[in-house]
């Protein structure tokens, strides 16, 4: 089978490797669609781990079923979690499944940018999601990223009566916009430096957008009746964005660190002004658990989150390098989908 092997920035090679053999409790998936995540182009994060096959936003059909698997059959349409928790450790029992040591050590093989994927037994046991007949494989690639967004907004109690500021209007930012709107937060405001991304944010439901080059705090107050934002969501790890988030959160509000930042980024905190008497909260979220994946699947299936129109490019596996470049440049792309078992290149949007 063919895989897109990642060696580093601008070095993705199409290679041949054997179709994985499966054992008891395992599944073999024929990959139909696999989304390129922003984390796939965080090259500093991959340092020392290459070569490897990336891709965790996957959907496909079951091609083979291992012994002792009774719940699935060949041909079933599914999505699956790359990482799954143990469900029994201190962290899992206290609702923090995504910091579980097991979750951080599990993965499928070799990765979503391959024609076939082997799902280990633990993933089959607690990380497989059957797709409704009406849901396309392409839409199903959004289950994982939307589940992460769902977890983040659940943790900061997004919803009615809350104003939301989203810093960054890439895929994660726009999913945050749509979910905040679905939960009746208002107003929902977005910042970015890219005018195309700001236009997309408006198209997908943002009440207002702000060019990140402006004085965001002042613009925010004009939009939000003199107040800062109750919830500020960082979908970028840039140092200036972090500082802006801290300047933009209202008394009693919360800053959600949703995106990763590079290891050496630090920012000063005005402890007195930020916290004392003001009850502001800084928190983070990472990944998602099984229930959050199922909630995301339901939101997409019910049409409450429009993911279909977020796809701008569909590419065969042989064009994976081009897909990575599109995501990294963040110019005329929004969501790029790799179709490992499709041979001809095509583009929409």
C-alpha positions as CSV (number, residue, x, y, z in Angstrom):
1,X,0.0,0.0,0.0
2,X,1.0,3.6,-0.4
3,X,1.7,6.0,2.5
4,X,2.8,9.6,2.7
5,X,5.9,9.4,4.9
6,X,6.7,12.6,6.8
7,X,10.4,13.3,7.1
8,X,10.2,17.0,7.9
9,X,9.1,20.4,6.5
10,X,8.8,20.2,2.7
11,X,9.9,16.6,2.8
12,X,6.9,14.3,2.4
13,X,7.6,11.2,0.3
14,X,5.1,8.7,-1.2
15,X,6.4,5.2,-0.2
16,X,5.2,1.7,-0.4
17,X,4.8,-0.6,2.6
18,X,2.9,-3.8,3.3
19,X,-0.7,-3.7,4.2
20,X,-0.8,-4.1,8.0
21,X,-1.6,-7.5,9.4
22,X,-4.2,-7.5,12.1
23,X,-4.4,-9.7,15.2
24,X,-7.2,-10.6,17.7
25,X,-9.5,-7.7,18.6
26,X,-8.2,-5.5,15.8
27,X,-9.6,-4.0,12.6
28,X,-8.2,-3.1,9.2
29,X,-9.6,0.1,7.8
30,X,-9.5,1.1,4.2
31,X,-9.0,4.9,4.5
32,X,-11.4,6.9,2.4
33,X,-10.8,10.4,3.8
34,X,-8.2,11.9,6.1
35,X,-8.0,15.6,7.1
36,X,-4.8,17.5,7.5
37,X,-4.8,19.0,10.9
38,X,-2.9,22.2,11.9
39,X,-0.9,20.1,14.3
40,X,0.4,18.1,11.3
41,X,2.4,21.1,10.1
42,X,3.9,21.9,13.6
43,X,7.3,20.8,12.5
44,X,9.0,21.7,15.8
45,X,6.7,19.2,17.4
46,X,7.8,16.4,15.1
47,X,11.6,16.9,15.7
48,X,13.3,13.7,16.6
49,X,10.2,11.6,15.8
50,X,10.6,11.2,12.0
51,X,10.1,9.5,9.7
52,X,6.4,8.7,10.4
53,X,3.0,8.7,8.8
54,X,0.8,11.4,10.1
55,X,-3.0,11.8,9.9
56,X,-5.5,11.3,12.7
57,X,-8.8,12.8,11.4
58,X,-9.9,9.7,9.5
59,X,-12.9,7.9,8.1
60,X,-13.2,4.7,6.1
61,X,-14.6,1.2,5.7
62,X,-13.7,-1.9,7.6
63,X,-11.6,-4.1,5.3
64,X,-10.9,-7.0,7.7
65,X,-12.0,-8.0,11.2
66,X,-9.7,-9.7,13.7
67,X,-10.7,-12.7,15.8
68,X,-12.8,-12.0,18.8
69,X,-14.4,-8.9,17.2
70,X,-18.1,-9.3,17.3
71,X,-19.4,-5.7,17.1
72,X,-18.1,-4.9,13.6
73,X,-18.2,-6.4,10.1
74,X,-16.5,-5.9,6.8
75,X,-17.9,-2.9,5.0
76,X,-19.0,-1.0,8.1
77,X,-18.4,2.8,7.7
78,X,-16.5,4.3,10.6
79,X,-14.4,7.0,12.1
80,X,-11.9,6.2,14.9
81,X,-9.8,7.9,17.6
82,X,-6.1,7.9,17.2
83,X,-5.6,8.1,21.0
84,X,-7.8,6.4,23.6
85,X,-7.7,6.5,27.5
86,X,-7.6,3.6,30.0
87,X,-10.8,4.8,31.7
88,X,-9.6,3.5,35.1
89,X,-6.6,5.7,36.2
90,X,-6.7,8.7,38.6
91,X,-7.0,11.2,35.7
92,X,-9.8,9.3,33.9
93,X,-11.8,8.8,37.1
94,X,-11.7,12.5,37.7
95,X,-12.9,13.5,34.2
96,X,-9.4,14.2,32.7
97,X,-9.3,11.4,30.2
98,X,-7.1,13.3,27.8
99,X,-4.2,13.6,30.2
100,X,-4.2,9.8,30.8
101,X,-0.9,8.1,30.3
102,X,-2.5,5.4,28.2
103,X,-4.1,8.0,25.9
104,X,-0.7,9.5,25.3
105,X,0.8,6.1,24.3
106,X,-1.9,4.8,22.1
107,X,-2.2,5.3,18.3
108,X,-3.3,3.5,15.2
109,X,-0.8,2.2,12.5
110,X,0.7,3.6,10.5
111,X,-1.4,6.8,10.3
112,X,-4.2,8.4,8.4
113,X,-2.2,9.3,5.3
114,X,-2.1,5.7,4.1
115,X,-4.3,3.5,2.1
116,X,-5.0,1.1,5.1
117,X,-4.9,1.5,8.9
118,X,-4.6,-1.1,11.6
119,X,-6.7,-0.3,14.6
120,X,-5.3,-1.9,17.8
121,X,-7.7,-3.8,20.1
122,X,-7.8,-1.0,22.7
123,X,-8.8,1.5,20.0
124,X,-11.5,-0.9,18.7
125,X,-12.8,-1.3,22.2
126,X,-13.2,2.4,23.0
127,X,-12.5,4.6,20.0
128,X,-14.6,3.5,17.0
129,X,-17.7,5.5,15.8
130,X,-20.2,4.1,13.3
131,X,-21.2,6.6,10.7
132,X,-24.9,7.3,9.9
133,X,-25.8,6.5,6.3
134,X,-26.4,10.2,5.6
135,X,-22.9,11.2,6.7
136,X,-20.2,11.3,4.1
137,X,-16.7,10.1,4.9
138,X,-15.5,13.7,4.3
139,X,-17.8,15.1,6.9
140,X,-16.7,12.3,9.3
141,X,-13.1,13.6,9.3
142,X,-14.4,16.5,11.3
143,X,-15.6,14.4,14.2
144,X,-12.2,14.5,15.9
145,X,-11.5,18.2,15.6
146,X,-15.1,19.1,16.5
147,X,-14.9,16.8,19.5
148,X,-11.8,18.7,20.7
149,X,-13.7,22.0,20.3
150,X,-16.7,20.6,22.1
151,X,-14.5,19.6,25.1
152,X,-12.9,23.1,25.2
153,X,-16.1,25.0,25.2
154,X,-17.7,22.6,27.7
155,X,-14.8,23.2,30.1
156,X,-15.3,27.0,29.9
157,X,-19.1,26.8,30.1
158,X,-19.8,28.4,26.8
159,X,-23.4,29.2,26.0
160,X,-26.3,31.6,26.6
161,X,-25.3,34.9,28.2
162,X,-21.6,34.6,27.3
163,X,-19.7,36.7,24.8
164,X,-16.9,34.8,23.0
165,X,-13.8,36.1,21.3
166,X,-11.9,33.6,19.1
167,X,-8.3,34.5,18.3
168,X,-7.6,32.9,14.9
169,X,-10.0,31.8,12.2
170,X,-8.6,28.7,10.8
171,X,-10.4,25.4,11.0
172,X,-10.4,25.2,14.8
173,X,-11.5,28.9,15.1
174,X,-14.4,28.4,12.7
175,X,-15.5,25.3,14.5
176,X,-15.4,27.3,17.7
177,X,-17.5,30.0,16.1
178,X,-20.1,27.5,14.9
179,X,-20.3,25.7,18.2
180,X,-20.6,28.9,20.2
181,X,-23.4,30.0,18.0
182,X,-25.1,26.6,18.3
183,X,-25.0,27.0,22.0
184,X,-26.4,30.6,21.8
185,X,-23.4,32.5,23.0
186,X,-23.5,36.1,21.8
187,X,-21.8,38.0,20.4
188,X,-19.2,35.7,18.8
189,X,-16.2,37.7,17.6
190,X,-13.2,36.5,15.6
191,X,-9.7,37.9,14.9
192,X,-7.2,37.0,12.3
193,X,-4.5,38.7,10.1
194,X,-5.8,36.9,7.0
195,X,-8.8,38.7,5.3
196,X,-9.8,35.5,3.6
197,X,-10.1,33.8,6.9
198,X,-12.0,36.7,8.4
199,X,-14.5,36.5,5.5
200,X,-14.9,32.7,6.1
201,X,-15.5,33.4,9.8
202,X,-18.4,35.7,8.9
203,X,-19.7,33.2,6.4
204,X,-19.8,30.5,9.1
205,X,-21.6,32.7,11.6
206,X,-19.3,35.1,13.4
207,X,-21.3,38.2,14.6
208,X,-18.2,40.4,14.0
209,X,-14.6,40.1,12.9
210,X,-11.5,42.1,13.9
211,X,-8.3,42.5,11.9
212,X,-5.6,41.3,14.3
213,X,-3.5,44.2,13.4
214,X,-6.0,46.6,15.0
215,X,-6.3,47.5,18.7
216,X,-8.3,44.4,19.4
217,X,-9.3,45.5,22.9
218,X,-10.8,48.7,21.8
219,X,-12.6,47.1,18.8
220,X,-14.0,44.4,21.1
221,X,-15.4,47.0,23.5
222,X,-17.2,48.8,20.7
223,X,-18.7,45.6,19.5
224,X,-19.6,44.2,22.9
225,X,-21.3,47.3,24.5
226,X,-18.2,48.5,26.4
227,X,-17.2,45.1,27.8
228,X,-14.4,42.6,27.1
229,X,-15.1,39.0,26.3
230,X,-16.5,36.5,28.8
231,X,-14.7,33.7,27.0
232,X,-11.5,34.1,25.0
233,X,-10.4,31.1,22.9
234,X,-6.8,30.9,21.7
235,X,-6.6,28.9,18.5
236,X,-3.1,30.1,17.9
237,X,0.0,29.8,20.1
238,X,1.6,33.0,19.0
239,X,3.1,35.0,21.8
240,X,1.3,38.2,20.8
241,X,-2.0,36.4,20.6
242,X,-1.5,35.1,24.1
243,X,-0.8,38.6,25.4
244,X,-3.9,39.9,23.5
245,X,-6.1,37.2,25.1
246,X,-5.1,38.2,28.5
247,X,-5.9,41.8,27.7
248,X,-9.3,40.9,26.2
249,X,-10.9,38.8,29.0
250,X,-13.7,40.4,31.1
251,X,-13.9,40.2,34.9
252,X,-15.1,36.8,35.8
253,X,-14.1,35.5,32.4
254,X,-12.0,32.7,31.1
255,X,-9.1,32.3,28.7
256,X,-9.0,28.9,27.0
257,X,-5.6,27.8,25.7
258,X,-6.8,25.6,22.9
259,X,-3.8,25.6,20.5
260,X,-0.3,24.6,21.3
261,X,2.6,27.0,21.4
262,X,6.3,26.4,20.9
263,X,8.2,25.2,23.9
264,X,10.1,28.4,24.5
265,X,7.2,30.8,24.5
266,X,6.6,32.5,27.8
267,X,4.5,35.6,28.6
268,X,4.4,37.9,31.7
269,X,1.2,37.8,33.7
270,X,-0.1,41.0,35.4
271,X,-1.2,39.0,38.4
272,X,-2.7,41.8,40.4
273,X,-4.8,43.3,37.6
274,X,-5.6,39.9,36.0
275,X,-6.6,37.9,39.0
276,X,-7.1,39.7,42.4
277,X,-10.7,40.9,42.8
278,X,-11.4,40.0,39.1
279,X,-11.9,36.2,39.3
280,X,-10.4,35.6,35.8
281,X,-9.5,32.0,34.9
282,X,-6.8,30.7,32.6
283,X,-7.3,27.1,31.5
284,X,-6.5,24.6,28.7
285,X,-8.0,21.7,26.9
286,X,-6.5,18.9,24.9
287,X,-8.1,16.2,22.7
288,X,-11.4,14.7,23.6
289,X,-13.0,11.6,25.1
290,X,-15.5,9.1,23.7
291,X,-18.6,11.0,24.8
292,X,-17.3,14.2,23.2
293,X,-16.6,12.4,19.9
294,X,-20.2,11.0,20.0
295,X,-21.5,14.5,20.7
296,X,-19.5,15.9,17.8
297,X,-20.8,13.2,15.5
298,X,-24.4,14.0,16.5
299,X,-23.9,17.7,15.9
300,X,-22.6,17.1,12.4
301,X,-25.3,14.5,11.6
302,X,-28.0,16.9,12.8
303,X,-26.7,19.7,10.6
304,X,-26.0,22.0,13.6
305,X,-22.4,22.4,12.5
306,X,-21.7,22.9,8.8
307,X,-18.5,21.1,8.0
308,X,-19.3,20.2,4.4
309,X,-18.7,23.8,3.2
310,X,-15.5,24.1,5.1
311,X,-13.7,21.8,2.7
312,X,-11.7,23.7,0.1
313,X,-9.4,21.0,-1.3
314,X,-9.6,17.3,-1.9
315,X,-6.4,15.6,-3.0
316,X,-5.1,12.1,-3.6
317,X,-2.4,10.6,-1.4
318,X,0.2,11.3,-4.1
319,X,-0.5,15.0,-3.7
320,X,-0.1,15.0,0.1
321,X,3.0,17.3,0.0
322,X,0.9,19.9,-1.8
323,X,-1.8,19.5,0.8
324,X,0.6,20.2,3.6
325,X,1.9,23.3,1.8
326,X,-1.7,24.5,1.4
327,X,-2.4,24.1,5.1
328,X,0.9,25.7,6.2
329,X,0.6,28.7,3.9
330,X,-3.0,29.3,5.1
331,X,-3.8,31.4,2.1
332,X,-6.5,30.0,-0.1
333,X,-7.3,26.9,1.8
334,X,-9.5,26.2,4.7
335,X,-9.9,22.4,5.1
336,X,-7.7,20.1,3.0
337,X,-8.8,16.4,2.7
338,X,-6.5,13.6,1.6
339,X,-8.3,10.7,-0.2
340,X,-5.8,7.9,0.0
341,X,-7.7,5.5,-2.3
342,X,-8.5,8.2,-5.0
343,X,-6.0,8.5,-7.9
344,X,-7.0,11.8,-9.6
345,X,-6.4,15.3,-8.1
346,X,-9.3,17.7,-7.8
347,X,-10.1,20.9,-6.0
348,X,-13.2,22.7,-4.8
349,X,-13.7,26.2,-3.4
